[in-house]
Amino acid sequence: MRAIANPSFLIHHHHQPAVASAVFRSIRHRLPLLFPPSIIKVSAHSTSTSSAELDNAPTGRSSSLASPPVQLDIVQQRIDVNPPKGTRDFPPEEMRLRSWLFQNFREVSQLFGFEEIDFPVLESEALFIRKAGEEIRDQLYCFEDRGNRRVALRPELTPSLARLVIQKGKSVSLPLKWFAIGQCWRYERMTRGRRREHYQWNMDIIGAPDVTAEAELISSIVTFFKRIGITASDVGFKVSSRKVLQEVLKRYSIPENLFGRVCIIIDKIEKIPIEDIKNELRSAQLSEEAVEELLQILSVKSLAELEEKLGSSVEALADLKRLFALAENYGYAEWIQFDASIVRGLAYYTGIVFEGFDREGKLRAICGGGRYDRLLSTFGGDDLPACGFGFGDAVIIELLKERGLLPQLNPNVQNIVCSLDQNLHGAASSVAAKLRERGQSVDLVLENKPLKWVFKRAARINAERLILVGSAEWQNGMVRVKILSSGEQYEIKVDQLE
């Protein structure tokens, strides 16, 4: 049913009082959806007609019912001008910062040969409900649409990527190197750098089984950091492999179906007390001996110590050694360190995993990713080797603020054009149009303003030059130009203006 834009109009219709009453009865239970209860006031202008009589009144077109209709008065009230909790407005100064950040995301992705993609913000809820126990199940903004379909605002981009890859099938050649910058929604507790609505930069490689793909992804993030002034003394990457955890669980005959649950518990290791971690592992059916050895392994911070504990034949060790060797070749070895406790909370990771972290420890993880070779089968597709990362916009802005590295991004317009006479507005607009056709940005003064105001506006928008359209000059096909940085002034023919 289409929403009723003006219910009071229907109710006041003088020729259809009975119809109006029926309409009011049909919509009154919906009114809280249209208007907040605090601003709805319903009043009757006559007591001569009872509600029962109104209910039994004929619904045909008639003027025989003389009683005035029920009136709905909508009282004006100020709305809350703040955006919903956990979301943001982007006024010009914030939008300039966001555009700068996104442009760096794009340029780095393109430097590495990736192509940009995007997906709907609204997806099927089932796309994100992968395996029981994942924390994301409780963080969805989900609802039933008017077609009785369960849908959700995307909390991350990887499931949408998997859906698109399955949809494309064999029509695309591998490996795929795709990136996206998308708006995501998660209903979660907010902390510094964590919002319920945020933007995320993802880079993914589909169809490359070797650890060289992970090395390339980490290199792209390091390249981004360097571009914006972040160094290895500011940020590092903790690197591990899910296969380390798998090896420990295998030694204690822990069922494979418990793997995802154990990963979620381990992912909390820096967030809750160690005794709570132990209790959760015990509740996941791990023996006391398995819990103790697992925690010992997770405390390992070097590949040499890992090899000593697990042996040299473990597959995870070979992958990790290869990655660290490639880091030397790329030139970012100082950025990465081994940390066995890094497992990532999402169930689809299968191999190498990594997280970018603030070395001062003031902020949550800056970015994270890894290998997810078995993701596509979760959605009914054929698995392909794949890896990728997600990088949120909120944490990096906090880090740049912390380090004093936020760029000064002022507005910049090449020209400000102003007429000196009201009768010359048309002439000024033609000058502006000619400059815009030549690819120059122009701020056209739309009203009669004193020159003092014009100069203030020129300074605020960082205009490079002021173009004045005056009567005497215009009669000769000329305009007056002032270069605002130097104060130089001259007259020039309109056709020669560049």
ABEGO torsion letter per residue (X at the ends): XBBBABAAAAAABAABAAAAAAAAAAAAAAAAAABBAAABBBBBABAABBAAAAAABBABBBAABABBBBBBBBBBBBBBABBBBGBBBBBAAAAAAAAAAAAAAAAAAAAAGBBBBBBBABBBAAAABABBGBAAAAABBBBBBAAGBBBBBBABAAAAAAAAAAAAEAABBOBBBBBBBBBBBBBBBBBBGBBABBBBBBBBBBGBABAAAAAAAAAAAAAAAAAAGBBAAABBBBBBBAAAAAAAAAAAGBBAAAAAAAAAAAAAAAABBAAAAAAAAAAAGBBAAAAAAAAAAAABABAAAAAAAAEAABAAAAAAAAAAAAAAAAGAAAABBBBAABAEABAABABBBBBBBBAAGABBBABBBEBBAAAAAAAGBBBBBBBBBBBBAAAAAAAAAAAGABBBBBBBBABBBBBABAAAAAAAAAAAAAAAAAGBBBBBBABBBBAAAAAAAAAAAGBABBBBBBAAAAAAGBBBBBBAAAGBBBBBBAAABX
